[in-house]
């Protein structure tokens, strides 16, 4: 009887290994399908995090939301931290792609930066998740690594955009790109805090003010003069 149980367990183990081999092979043969499923899992994880919080959402909940088994999940992500890291990477890639499209498409650098702020209007649930991640990073070295890496890459990306604006004489040449990038990120993070302090606050008005501050911070004298003339022209046309 014991020998039969051992044989059965061995067969099950071999079948599981074979299934994993077939799935790994299919991922190589159909990377598009693999990436699609990966994005579905990330979307399900985000819904769970927004609904239950970072610590409240378990891998079991994420699997249920995505309609997969725990064993299936680990073919795509080795842990919940890996899911969070992938979400941060996706966010950064999206920002980078929008900057490339805007700047290479002839849009002004400052306009591209201001547009990015509007792309992610703050809401209480997402803001709470952001600050929960910050708090978790104080206790979890892996989370700290994820957030610090994401922050560094985002800062480098914005600094690169600022340098491009300086080369085009849109942005003040005396500004240090790294410092300017930190200031911009700080203002973007501040919009998240507003919705938590007062969920009824009109975040659109606050965002508009932050956009004005960034505009004034970055604009070169030449660009500021152009903006001033444009505003005066609009005012004259309205009063005419």
Residue pairs with C-beta under 8 A, 6 or more apart in sequence:
20 75
23 75
24 75
26 33
26 34
27 34
27 75
34 76
37 76
38 76
38 77
38 86
40 66
41 62
41 66
41 68
41 73
41 76
41 77
41 83
42 83
42 86
42 87
42 90
44 62
44 65
44 66
44 67
45 57
45 62
45 65
45 66
45 80
45 83
45 84
45 87
46 87
47 65
48 57
48 61
48 62
48 65
49 57
49 129
50 125
50 126
50 129
51 57
52 61
53 128
53 129
53 132
54 84
54 129
54 132
54 133
54 136
55 132
55 136
57 80
58 80
59 70
59 73
59 79
59 80
60 70
62 73
62 80
62 83
63 69
63 70
63 72
63 73
66 73
77 83
77 86
81 140
81 142
81 143
81 146
84 133
84 143
84 146
85 146
88 146
88 147
88 149
88 150
89 150
91 150
92 150
92 153
92 154
92 157
95 116
95 154
95 157
96 157
98 112
98 115
98 116
98 119
99 112
99 116
99 157
99 161
102 111
102 112
102 115
103 109
103 112
103 161
103 164
107 115
108 165
108 168
108 170
109 161
109 162
109 164
109 165
109 168
109 170
109 171
110 165
110 170
110 171
110 214
110 215
110 218
110 219
110 223
112 161
113 158
113 161
113 184
113 214
113 218
114 211
114 214
114 215
117 187
117 188
117 191
117 207
117 210
117 211
117 214
118 207
118 211
120 188
121 191
121 203
121 204
121 207
122 191
122 192
122 194
122 195
122 203
122 207
123 195
123 203
124 195
124 196
124 199
126 192
127 192
127 193
127 195
127 196
128 196
130 189
130 192
131 192
131 193
131 196
133 143
133 147
134 147
136 143
137 143
137 144
137 146
137 147
137 148
138 144
151 185
154 185
155 178
155 181
155 182
155 185
156 181
158 180
158 181
158 184
158 185
159 177
159 178
159 180
159 181
160 177
162 171
162 175
162 177
162 180
162 181
162 218
163 177
165 171
165 218
166 172
166 173
166 175
166 177
169 220
169 222
169 223
170 218
170 219
170 220
170 223
171 180
171 218
171 219
171 220
171 223
172 218
172 219
172 220
172 221
173 220
175 217
175 218
180 217
180 218
183 217
184 214
184 217
187 210
187 213
187 214
188 210
190 210
191 203
191 206
191 207
191 210
194 201
194 203
194 206
195 201
195 203
215 227
216 224
219 227
